[in-house]
Amino acid sequence: MAFSRVKTVVHPDYARFEDFVRRLPQENFPIDRVFCDRRNTVVATHDQGMAMVVKKYARPTLFNCFVYTFFRPSKAERAYRYALRLARCGVETAAPIGYVHVYRGGIFHTGYFLCRFLPYPTLSSIKKLDETEKRQLGEDFVAFTVFLHRHGLVPGDYNPGNILYHKDSEGKYRFALVDINRFYFGHPTMARRNSPEPVFHSWSFLSDGIATFGIGIRSALGNISSFIAVRSAGRNV
């Protein structure tokens, strides 16, 4: 190409990893584990004794390449920004280290996102819990979901593989969110033309998935959906 450039953003708290972030497009970092290698590539890596995760996003359509160049943040940039915003709201997510944009011919080409590794299991693995623990996890999860929506935080991809869990020192289950580049901030409105699907489609998927694991919180998720509908109608709950 006649012109190529790279944009690199590194969080000040992780300035010591600047060289590592800059080298992401070369893809010569150590690979400790492959989480996903389909449309997007997600791998565990490490540097200076810190476990990290690299996500390389599939190249967008030509149209979206122009959009990400001039009008809208890329998925990598949104993952970085949203992680900072969620942390400010008290929602746990993988701490963002930095992101990289690769441009070809002056147009966006590829994005990379680097974050810390969270050593927690996902909700996809809750079959390993006994029935008492499943019930407690289900109750704590419902409370977490209601917390999100009371604070106007709407995940666009709220499925068991993107929700991690662990117990705190008081024995309560806590949750962390990953794969957050599709997120909506502000109380959801059912009449909102650009985002009714993330609210209900994602939760329907989650309800079906968790019900099969025996938590038995399908009705609770239904109550959450009712809660959103009431908020969306402009009434207080």
C-alpha positions as CSV (number, residue, x, y, z in Angstrom):
1,M,0.0,0.0,0.0
2,A,1.1,3.6,-0.6
3,F,0.4,4.5,2.9
4,S,0.2,2.6,6.2
5,R,0.1,3.7,9.8
6,V,-0.6,2.4,13.3
7,K,-2.4,4.1,16.1
8,T,-1.5,2.9,19.6
9,V,-3.3,3.8,22.8
10,V,-1.9,2.5,26.2
11,H,-3.5,3.1,29.6
12,P,-1.2,5.2,31.8
13,D,-1.3,2.5,34.5
14,Y,0.2,0.0,32.1
15,A,2.8,2.3,30.4
16,R,5.5,-0.4,30.9
17,F,3.6,-2.5,28.3
18,E,3.7,0.1,25.6
19,D,6.3,-1.8,23.5
20,F,4.2,-5.0,23.8
21,V,1.1,-3.1,22.7
22,R,2.9,-1.6,19.7
23,R,4.1,-5.0,18.6
24,L,0.6,-6.5,18.6
25,P,0.1,-6.2,14.8
26,Q,3.3,-8.3,14.3
27,E,1.5,-11.1,16.2
28,N,4.8,-12.5,17.5
29,F,3.8,-12.6,21.2
30,P,3.6,-15.9,23.2
31,I,0.4,-17.8,23.0
32,D,-0.5,-19.5,26.2
33,R,-4.0,-20.6,25.3
34,V,-6.5,-20.1,22.4
35,F,-10.0,-19.1,23.5
36,C,-11.4,-18.4,20.1
37,D,-10.1,-18.7,16.6
38,R,-13.0,-18.1,14.3
39,R,-14.1,-14.8,13.0
40,N,-12.3,-13.0,15.8
41,T,-9.1,-14.4,17.5
42,V,-8.8,-14.4,21.3
43,V,-5.7,-15.7,23.0
44,A,-4.1,-15.7,26.4
45,T,-0.5,-14.3,26.5
46,H,1.9,-12.9,29.0
47,D,4.6,-10.3,29.4
48,Q,6.7,-9.2,32.4
49,G,5.0,-11.7,34.6
50,M,1.4,-10.5,33.8
51,A,-1.2,-12.7,32.3
52,M,-3.1,-10.9,29.5
53,V,-5.6,-11.5,26.7
54,V,-5.3,-10.3,23.1
55,K,-8.3,-10.0,20.9
56,K,-7.8,-9.4,17.2
57,Y,-11.0,-8.4,15.5
58,A,-11.9,-9.7,12.1
59,R,-11.4,-7.1,9.3
60,P,-14.7,-5.2,8.9
61,T,-16.5,-4.8,5.6
62,L,-15.2,-2.0,3.4
63,F,-18.1,0.1,4.4
64,N,-17.4,-0.3,8.1
65,C,-13.7,0.4,7.5
66,F,-14.7,3.9,6.3
67,V,-17.1,4.2,9.3
68,Y,-14.4,3.3,11.8
69,T,-12.0,5.7,10.1
70,F,-14.2,8.8,10.1
71,F,-17.4,8.4,12.1
72,R,-17.5,5.7,14.8
73,P,-15.0,4.1,17.3
74,S,-13.8,0.6,16.2
75,K,-14.7,-2.5,18.3
76,A,-11.2,-2.4,19.8
77,E,-11.6,1.2,20.9
78,R,-15.1,0.6,22.2
79,A,-13.8,-2.4,24.2
80,Y,-11.2,-0.1,25.8
81,R,-13.5,2.8,26.5
82,Y,-16.4,0.7,27.8
83,A,-14.1,-1.2,30.2
84,L,-13.0,2.1,31.8
85,R,-16.6,3.2,31.9
86,L,-17.9,0.0,33.5
87,A,-15.1,0.2,36.1
88,R,-16.2,3.7,37.0
89,C,-19.8,2.3,37.5
90,G,-18.6,-0.5,39.8
91,V,-18.9,-3.3,37.3
92,E,-16.0,-5.7,37.1
93,T,-14.4,-6.4,33.7
94,A,-10.9,-7.2,32.4
95,A,-8.8,-4.1,33.0
96,P,-7.9,-2.5,29.7
97,I,-4.2,-2.2,28.9
98,G,-4.4,-0.7,25.4
99,Y,-5.6,-1.1,21.8
100,V,-4.1,-0.7,18.3
101,H,-5.6,0.4,15.0
102,V,-3.9,-0.6,11.8
103,Y,-4.6,1.6,8.7
104,R,-3.9,0.7,5.1
105,G,-4.1,3.4,2.5
106,G,-5.3,5.8,5.2
107,I,-8.4,3.6,6.0
108,F,-9.0,1.5,9.0
109,H,-8.0,-2.1,8.4
110,T,-7.6,-4.1,11.7
111,G,-8.1,-3.6,15.4
112,Y,-6.4,-5.3,18.4
113,F,-7.4,-5.0,22.1
114,L,-5.2,-6.0,25.0
115,C,-6.5,-6.5,28.6
116,R,-5.6,-8.3,31.8
117,F,-6.6,-11.9,32.2
118,L,-9.4,-12.7,34.7
119,P,-8.9,-16.1,36.2
120,Y,-12.6,-16.9,36.7
121,P,-14.8,-19.5,35.2
122,T,-17.8,-18.5,32.9
123,L,-21.4,-19.2,33.6
124,S,-21.1,-21.9,30.9
125,S,-19.3,-24.0,33.5
126,I,-21.8,-23.9,36.3
127,K,-22.7,-27.6,35.8
128,K,-19.8,-28.3,38.1
129,L,-21.6,-26.7,41.0
130,D,-23.9,-28.5,43.4
131,E,-27.6,-27.6,43.6
132,T,-27.2,-25.3,46.6
133,E,-24.4,-23.4,45.0
134,K,-26.3,-23.1,41.8
135,R,-29.3,-21.6,43.6
136,Q,-27.2,-19.1,45.4
137,L,-25.4,-18.2,42.2
138,G,-28.7,-17.7,40.5
139,E,-30.0,-15.4,43.1
140,D,-26.8,-13.3,43.1
141,F,-26.8,-13.2,39.4
142,V,-30.4,-11.9,39.2
143,A,-29.4,-9.2,41.7
144,F,-26.4,-8.3,39.5
145,T,-28.6,-8.1,36.4
146,V,-31.1,-5.8,38.1
147,F,-28.1,-3.6,39.3
148,L,-27.0,-3.2,35.7
149,H,-30.3,-2.1,34.5
150,R,-31.1,0.2,37.4
151,H,-27.8,2.0,36.4
152,G,-28.7,2.1,32.7
153,L,-26.0,-0.5,31.7
154,V,-27.3,-2.8,29.0
155,P,-25.0,-5.5,27.6
156,G,-25.4,-6.2,24.0
157,D,-24.1,-9.8,24.2
158,Y,-25.3,-11.1,27.6
159,N,-24.6,-14.8,27.3
160,P,-23.1,-17.3,29.6
161,G,-19.7,-17.3,27.8
162,N,-19.3,-13.6,28.4
163,I,-20.1,-13.6,32.1
164,L,-17.5,-14.7,34.6
165,Y,-18.2,-15.5,38.3
166,H,-16.3,-15.9,41.6
167,K,-17.0,-15.7,45.3
168,D,-16.0,-12.8,47.4
169,S,-14.7,-12.9,51.0
170,E,-18.2,-12.8,52.3
171,G,-19.3,-15.8,50.3
172,K,-21.4,-13.9,47.8
173,Y,-21.1,-14.5,44.1
174,R,-19.6,-11.7,42.1
175,F,-19.7,-11.3,38.3
176,A,-17.5,-9.8,35.6
177,L,-18.3,-9.1,32.0
178,V,-16.1,-9.6,29.0
179,D,-16.5,-9.1,25.2
180,I,-18.1,-5.7,25.9
181,N,-17.6,-3.8,22.7
182,R,-21.4,-3.9,22.2
183,F,-22.8,-2.1,25.2
184,Y,-25.6,0.4,25.7
185,F,-25.5,3.1,28.3
186,G,-28.6,4.9,29.5
187,H,-31.9,3.3,30.6
188,P,-33.3,1.1,27.8
189,T,-36.3,2.2,25.9
190,M,-38.4,-0.5,24.3
191,A,-39.4,1.9,21.6
192,R,-35.8,2.7,20.9
193,R,-35.3,1.8,17.3
194,N,-31.6,1.0,17.4
195,S,-31.4,-1.4,20.4
196,P,-34.5,-3.4,21.4
197,E,-32.8,-6.6,20.3
198,P,-29.7,-6.5,22.6
199,V,-32.1,-6.2,25.6
200,F,-34.4,-9.0,24.9
201,H,-32.6,-11.3,22.4
202,S,-29.5,-11.6,24.6
203,W,-31.5,-12.2,27.8
204,S,-33.7,-14.8,26.0
205,F,-30.6,-16.6,25.0
206,L,-29.2,-16.4,28.5
207,S,-32.5,-17.5,30.1
208,D,-32.6,-20.6,27.9
209,G,-29.0,-21.4,28.5
210,I,-29.1,-21.1,32.3
211,A,-32.3,-23.0,32.6
212,T,-30.6,-26.0,31.1
213,F,-28.0,-25.8,33.8
214,G,-30.6,-26.3,36.5
215,I,-30.4,-22.9,38.2
216,G,-34.1,-22.4,37.8
217,I,-34.1,-18.7,37.4
218,R,-36.0,-18.4,34.2
219,S,-38.9,-16.8,36.0
220,A,-36.5,-14.4,37.7
221,L,-35.2,-13.3,34.3
222,G,-38.8,-12.8,33.2
223,N,-39.2,-10.5,36.2
224,I,-36.1,-8.6,35.1
225,S,-37.6,-8.2,31.6
226,S,-40.8,-6.9,33.2
227,F,-38.7,-4.5,35.2
228,I,-37.1,-3.1,32.0
229,A,-40.5,-2.8,30.3
230,V,-41.8,-0.7,33.2
231,R,-38.7,1.5,33.1
232,S,-39.1,1.8,29.4
233,A,-42.7,3.0,29.9
234,G,-41.3,5.8,32.0
235,R,-42.6,4.5,35.4
236,N,-40.7,4.1,38.6
237,V,-39.9,0.7,40.1
